[in-house]
Amino acid sequence: MSISVGMVAGEASGDLLAGLLLDGMRKHWPDFMAAGAAGIGGPEMARQGFDAWWPSHTLSVHGYGWEVLRRYHEILGIRKQLQQRMLDQRPTVFIGVDAPDFNLDLECNLRAQGIKTVHFVCPSIWAWRPERVAKIRRSADHVLCLFPFEPALLEQHGIGATYVGHPLASTIPLEVNRDAARTALGLQGSDRVLAILPGSRTSEIRYLARPFFEAAKYVREVYPDIKLLLPAVPNLRTEIEQTAKEAGMLEHIQIITGQSHTVLAACDVTLIASGTATLEAALHKCPMVIAYRMGSLSWHLMHRKKLQPWVGLPNILSQSFIVPEFLQDQATPEALAHAVLQWFDDIGHQPAKIEHLRQQFQALHLSLRCDTPTLASHAIAKVLG
């Protein structure tokens, strides 16, 4: 069977998921790419032969207030153009990868015109915005879920869904080779290493990079020889370097283009923005301090709709604060630095506490480890009949 695919993936995490899915679909349908896969995507998708009409970072927006309004017309225009191209070409299936604010409306319109639609990554209706479930039901013929509790929740609302595991759990080894990662980054085995991951969106850098750098400054006062590593998304490196310079930290931080997994494998602790990266850190068995900040209007709207006390994925999946979180006004440089220093103190003086955390991360890793590309491809095949 030859199929053509329309696909949209926003941001680095969606590009990674979509790249893995495209690889699985090629194996399931050997002549799949001959029929074409096109839409919005990034470098991982391009490596699988995807034709990106727009790059994935085009959809990189953040928040619910001014941050979105500034780019609303631009993104709406892209969606209208994309929708028309999809209707003209009529792919066998359209797959929206995450980016629900962009993809669900697009899927709804395409589905109304007879195109099969699949949404990959269940929107976090279990965490906030439960009213979104009605839109999912209108938009998607099927939902591919990353977490095991999600299909039953969706099925309660009449939405077909399949748990496919989280591909990161198979991509990242159960036992991380820390020494190899440190060698690759020019570090010594005895170095004390803090990874700084302020996010992959422009707005995240705007709100988080400066307090992260200020926190790192406090940490350096306690550990002057600490190695500070920051894996930067390529298109954000210039802005990150400028912010580090303004904070007086540019010469003290090793900024690396990409290689976030190598950095997480090499570090002792990470100071990290809430998002998929926190799951990557957990799969690398890395103690972490999670933080998030956004514009005040966005925070007000989001906070009102929050359903759970956690925002970090390791805590949500564990249903417990196994790692600290600092949100909005709580995310001060002093508070972040104190939490980071507490982890370093535990590494030196409470190894049993660190080992317990790593065992929790190991259990989480095993629960998410599936052959995601194959399971997802089989689910898509059932949708197509």
C-alpha positions in Angstrom: 0.0 0.0 0.0 1.3 3.4 -0.9 0.2 6.3 1.3 0.9 10.0 1.3 1.1 11.9 4.6 0.5 15.5 5.6 2.2 16.3 8.9 2.8 19.3 11.2 5.3 19.2 14.0 6.3 22.3 16.0 9.4 22.8 18.1 12.4 20.5 18.6 10.5 17.9 20.6 7.7 17.5 18.0 10.3 17.2 15.3 12.0 14.4 17.1 8.8 12.5 17.6 7.7 13.0 14.0 11.1 11.8 12.7 10.8 8.6 14.7 7.2 8.1 13.4 8.3 8.7 9.8 11.0 6.0 10.2 8.4 3.5 11.6 6.0 4.3 8.8 8.7 3.7 6.2 9.3 0.3 7.6 5.5 -0.5 7.7 4.9 0.8 4.2 8.2 0.3 2.2 7.1 2.6 -0.6 5.7 5.1 1.8 8.1 8.0 1.0 7.7 7.6 -2.7 4.2 8.9 -2.2 5.4 11.8 -0.2 5.3 13.4 3.3 5.0 17.1 3.6 3.9 20.0 5.7 5.7 21.7 8.6 8.8 20.0 10.1 12.3 20.2 11.3 15.7 18.6 10.7 14.9 15.2 12.1 11.9 14.9 9.8 14.1 16.2 6.9 16.5 13.3 7.5 13.6 10.9 6.8 12.8 12.6 3.5 10.1 14.9 4.7 9.4 18.0 2.5 9.1 20.9 4.9 7.0 23.7 3.4 7.7 25.7 6.6 10.3 25.0 9.3 9.0 23.7 12.6 10.3 26.7 14.6 7.7 28.8 12.7 5.2 27.6 15.3 7.3 28.3 18.3 5.1 30.5 20.4 4.6 30.6 24.2 1.8 31.6 26.6 -1.7 32.9 26.2 -1.5 36.7 26.2 0.6 39.2 24.2 3.2 36.5 23.3 0.6 34.8 21.1 -1.3 37.9 19.9 1.9 39.3 18.4 2.2 36.4 16.0 -1.5 35.4 15.7 -2.1 36.7 12.2 1.2 35.3 10.8 0.5 31.8 12.2 -3.2 32.0 11.1 -2.1 32.8 7.6 0.3 29.9 7.6 -2.4 27.5 8.7 -4.8 28.8 6.0 -2.2 28.3 3.3 -1.2 24.8 4.7 -4.8 23.7 4.9 -5.5 24.7 1.2 -2.4 22.8 0.1 -3.5 19.8 2.1 -7.0 19.9 0.5 -5.4 20.3 -2.9 -3.1 17.3 -2.5 -5.4 15.3 -0.2 -2.9 13.1 1.6 -4.0 9.6 2.7 -3.7 10.7 6.3 -2.9 13.9 8.2 -0.9 13.6 11.4 -0.6 16.5 13.8 2.3 16.1 16.1 1.7 17.9 19.4 1.2 21.7 18.8 -2.5 21.3 19.7 -3.4 25.0 19.4 -2.3 24.9 15.7 -3.1 21.3 14.8 -6.5 20.6 16.3 -8.3 23.3 14.3 -6.5 22.2 11.2 -7.3 18.5 11.8 -11.0 19.4 12.4 -11.2 21.2 9.0 -9.4 18.5 7.1 -11.5 15.7 8.7 -14.7 17.6 7.8 -13.4 17.3 4.2 -13.0 13.6 4.4 -9.2 13.4 5.2 -8.3 10.9 7.9 -6.6 12.6 10.9 -4.4 11.3 13.6 -3.1 13.4 16.6 0.2 12.3 18.0 0.6 13.3 21.7 -2.5 13.6 23.7 -3.0 17.2 24.8 -2.6 17.5 28.6 -6.3 17.5 29.4 -5.5 15.6 32.6 -3.4 18.6 33.8 -5.3 21.6 32.6 -7.9 22.8 30.0 -10.2 19.7 30.2 -12.6 21.5 28.0 -10.3 20.8 25.1 -11.5 17.2 25.0 -14.6 18.2 22.9 -12.2 19.7 20.2 -10.1 16.5 20.2 -13.3 14.5 19.6 -14.2 16.7 16.6 -10.7 16.8 15.2 -9.0 13.4 15.4 -10.0 10.0 14.1 -7.4 8.6 16.5 -4.9 9.8 19.1 -1.5 8.3 19.7 -0.7 8.6 23.4 2.7 8.8 25.0 1.6 7.9 28.6 -0.2 4.7 29.7 -3.1 6.4 31.5 -4.2 8.5 28.6 -6.2 6.1 26.3 -8.7 5.1 29.0 -9.3 8.8 29.8 -9.9 9.6 26.1 -12.1 6.6 25.5 -14.4 7.8 28.3 -15.1 10.7 26.0 -15.6 8.6 22.9 -12.2 9.2 21.4 -10.2 6.3 19.9 -6.7 6.2 21.3 -3.6 3.9 21.5 -0.8 4.0 24.0 2.4 3.8 22.0 5.0 4.5 24.7 7.3 7.5 24.7 10.0 7.2 22.0 12.5 8.9 24.2 12.4 6.0 26.5 13.7 3.7 23.8 16.1 6.3 22.3 17.8 6.9 25.6 19.6 3.8 27.1 18.5 2.5 30.5 22.1 2.8 31.6 23.7 6.1 30.6 27.4 6.1 29.8 28.4 9.1 31.8 32.1 8.7 31.3 31.8 8.6 27.5 29.5 11.7 27.6 32.1 13.6 29.6 34.9 12.6 27.4 32.9 13.8 24.3 32.5 17.2 26.0 36.1 17.5 27.2 35.2 17.0 30.8 37.0 15.0 33.5 35.3 12.3 35.5 35.9 14.2 38.7 34.4 17.5 37.5 31.3 18.9 39.2 28.9 19.6 36.3 25.7 21.6 36.2 23.6 21.6 33.0 21.5 24.7 32.3 18.5 24.1 30.0 16.4 27.3 29.8 14.1 26.0 27.0 13.8 25.7 23.2 11.5 28.7 22.5 12.5 32.3 22.1 10.1 33.4 24.9 11.4 30.8 27.3 14.9 32.2 26.8 13.5 35.7 27.4 11.9 34.7 30.7 14.2 32.0 32.0 17.7 32.4 30.8 18.6 35.4 32.9 17.3 33.9 36.2 19.1 30.7 35.3 22.3 32.5 34.7 21.9 34.5 37.9 21.3 31.2 39.8 24.4 29.7 38.3 26.4 32.8 39.5 25.3 32.0 43.1 26.3 28.3 42.6 29.7 29.4 41.4 30.2 31.3 44.7 30.0 27.9 46.5 31.7 25.8 43.8 34.1 28.1 41.9 35.4 25.2 39.8 32.0 24.0 38.7 31.5 23.3 35.0 28.4 25.0 33.5 27.1 23.5 30.3 24.2 24.8 28.1 23.0 22.9 25.0 21.5 25.6 22.8 18.9 25.3 20.1 20.8 26.6 17.0 18.5 29.4 16.1 18.5 30.7 19.8 22.3 30.6 20.4 22.9 34.2 19.6 20.2 35.4 22.0 21.4 33.0 24.7 25.0 34.3 24.4 23.8 37.9 24.6 21.8 37.1 27.8 24.7 35.3 29.3 26.9 38.3 28.5 24.5 40.7 30.1 24.5 38.5 33.2 28.3 38.5 33.3 28.3 34.7 32.8 29.3 34.2 29.2 32.9 33.4 29.9 31.9 30.9 32.6 29.4 28.9 30.6 30.2 26.4 27.9 27.5 26.9 25.3 27.1 24.0 23.0 25.0 23.8 19.8 22.6 20.9 20.3 23.8 17.8 22.1 21.3 18.1 24.9 21.4 14.3 25.5 25.1 14.3 25.8 25.0 17.2 28.2 22.3 15.5 30.3 24.3 12.2 30.4 27.4 14.1 31.5 26.0 16.4 34.2 25.5 15.8 37.9 22.5 18.1 38.2 20.4 20.1 35.8 18.5 23.4 36.1 15.8 23.0 33.5 12.7 24.5 32.0 9.5 22.6 32.4 8.6 20.6 29.3 9.7 17.5 27.4 13.3 18.2 28.5 12.4 17.3 32.0 11.4 13.8 30.9 14.7 13.6 29.0 16.5 14.5 32.2 14.6 11.8 34.1 15.4 9.2 31.5 19.1 10.2 32.0 18.6 9.6 35.7 19.6 13.2 36.4 18.6 15.1 39.6 16.9 18.3 38.5 15.4 21.6 39.5 12.4 22.5 37.3 11.4 26.1 36.7 9.0 28.0 34.5 8.1 31.7 34.0 5.9 33.5 31.5 4.1 36.8 31.0 1.8 37.8 33.8 -1.4 37.6 31.7 -0.4 34.1 30.4 0.4 33.0 33.9 -3.0 34.2 35.2 -4.9 32.4 32.5 -2.9 29.2 32.7 -2.9 29.0 36.5 -6.6 29.3 36.7 -7.0 26.2 34.5 -4.4 24.0 36.2 -5.8 20.7 37.5 -2.8 19.2 39.2 -0.2 20.4 41.7 2.7 19.5 39.4 3.9 20.8 36.0 7.1 18.8 35.5 6.6 15.5 33.7 8.7 13.4 36.2 6.4 14.7 39.0 3.2 14.2 37.0 4.1 10.7 36.1 5.1 9.9 39.6 2.2 11.8 41.1 4.6 13.3 43.6 7.1 16.0 44.0 10.1 13.8 43.5 12.1 16.8 42.1 11.5 20.5 43.1 9.5 22.9 40.9 9.6 26.7 41.0 7.0 28.6 39.0 6.6 32.2 38.1 7.5 34.4 41.1 8.9 31.5 43.0 11.6 31.0 40.3 14.0 33.5 41.8 17.8 33.1 41.2 18.3 32.6 44.9 15.6 29.9 45.2 16.9 28.1 42.1 20.5 28.2 43.3 19.5 26.9 46.8 17.7 23.9 45.2 20.6 23.2 42.9 23.1 23.3 45.8 20.9 21.0 47.8 21.2 18.3 45.1 25.0 18.7 45.1 25.0 18.4 48.9 22.9 15.3 48.6 25.3 13.8 46.0 28.1 14.3 48.5 26.5 13.4 51.7 23.2 11.5 51.1 24.0 9.0 48.3 21.0 6.9 49.3 18.7 9.7 48.5 20.2 10.1 45.1 20.0 6.4 44.5 16.3 6.3 45.5 15.6 9.1 43.0 17.5 7.2 40.2 15.4 4.1 41.0 12.3 6.1 40.6 13.5 7.4 37.3 14.4 3.8 36.2 10.9 2.6 37.0 9.5 5.5 35.0 11.8 4.7 32.1 10.7 1.0 32.0 7.0 2.0 32.0 7.5 4.2 29.0 9.7 1.9 26.9 7.8 0.5 23.9 8.5 0.1 20.2 6.8 3.4 19.6 7.3 3.7 15.8 5.9 0.2 15.2 2.9 0.6 17.6 2.1 4.0 16.1 2.3 2.7 12.5 0.0 -0.2 13.3 -2.5 2.2 14.9 -2.4 4.4 11.8 -2.9 1.4 9.6 -6.1 0.5 11.5 -7.4 4.0 11.1 -6.8 3.7 7.3 -8.6 0.4 7.2 
